[in-house]
Amino acid sequence: MQALGNLREQSGIAAITEALGDPNADVRQAALGALNDLRAPIAEATLLNLMKDQNADVRQRAAELAGERSVVAAIPQLRRLIDDPRGDVREAATEALGHLADPAARQALQAALQSPDPKVRRAAAEALGQNR
């Protein structure tokens, strides 16, 4: 995957994008990382689907990228990920919401202040402090 990412050509980007649908979660996660490293576009719908992935590491990375890339359309899915079974995913979703300058993101962060997970509450409080 890294070799393809180093190509920086459309054919390499297309191959990496295709790998986002690979049955192996490690391949999907590596593809997300490679596309991000290349600053290649990732369709919003693709990120939204990957935030529903069965693999927690893939969900976490997709949530992080949605925040880094300011994908406002991801707010509803990020809000759902605040209740993910895995703590790293919950925290990544909360931090991602903090990157989105949108009233719905702020509302989701305010709700996250009531989370039973202290890391989520802290991330929400920090994000709300930065988005005043």
N, C-alpha and C positions, 0 to 999 in steps of 0.2 A: 504494500500500500504506500509506503514512504517513497519507493522508487517511482511509482506513478505520480505521486504528489510533486516530486522534483521535476517532472517533465514540464510543468507550467504551460502545457499546450491544451487546446480544446479537446483533443482526443483523450488525453490523460484525465482531464476534468470530467469528461463524459464517463470514462471507465470508473472513476471514483464515485461519481453520482450514482451509477448503476449499483455499486457495492453497498449503497445505503439499504438496498432491499435484500441483501445476502441473508441466508438463514443463520449464519454464524454471528452472534452478537459482538464478538471481538472485531470482526470485519466491519460491521456497521459502525461501531465506536471509532475504529481507526479511520474509516472513511470520513466521518464527521470531523475528526481532528485534522485530517489532510485538507479537506475543503476549507476549513477555517484558516489553516496555515497559509493556504494559497489566496485567501480572501476571495474565494470563488463564491458566486451566488448559490444559495440553497433556497429552493422554493419554500415559501411559508407553509404550504400544505404539507410538504415533506417534513418540516420541523414539527408541525402539529401532530402528524402521524407518529413520528419517532418519540414524542413525549408520551405516547400511549404504548410504547414498546414493552414487551414482556420482561426485558432485561433492565434492571435498575440503573446500571451504568450508562446505558444508551439514553434512558429517560433523563438522567442527570445531565449528560453532555448536551442533549437537545435543549433542555431548559436553560442551561448556561448560554448557549448560542442565541437562543431567542432573546435573552436579555441583552447580550453584547451587541446584537444586531438590531435592537429596538423593534422587535416584531410585536406591535400592538395587538395584532390578531391572536396572539398566543395568550393573552390575559386570561380568558376563561379556562384554558387548559392548565396554565400555571397555577391558577387558583385551586384547581382540583389536585394538583401535585403537592400542595401544602399539606394535604392529608395522606400522602403516599405512605405505604408501609415502611419505606426505608428513609432513615433520617437524612442521609446525604442528599437525597432527591428533594425532600421537603426544604432543606436549607438552600439548595441551589434554586429552587422555584421562588422562594422568598427573596433571595438576592436578585434574581432576574427581574422580578416585579419592581424592585428598587431602581432598576435602570430605565424603566419605562415612565416617561413623563405623561401620564394619562390619569384622569380622575378614577377610572375603573381600577387601575393598578393601585392607586393610593387607597381606595376603598378595600381592596383585597388585603393590602398590608395592614390596614387598621383591624380587619377581622383576624389576621394572623397574630395580632398581639394577644389574642385569647387562646392560642394554640397550647396544648399540653406539653409541647416540645420546647424546652428553654432555648435551644439554638434558633428555632424558628422565631420565637418571641424577640430574641436579641437582634436577629437579622432584620426583622420587621421594624423594630425601634430604630435601629441604625439607618435603615433606608428612609424611614419617615423623617428622621432628623436631617438627612441630606436633601430631601425633596421639599423642604418648606417653601 
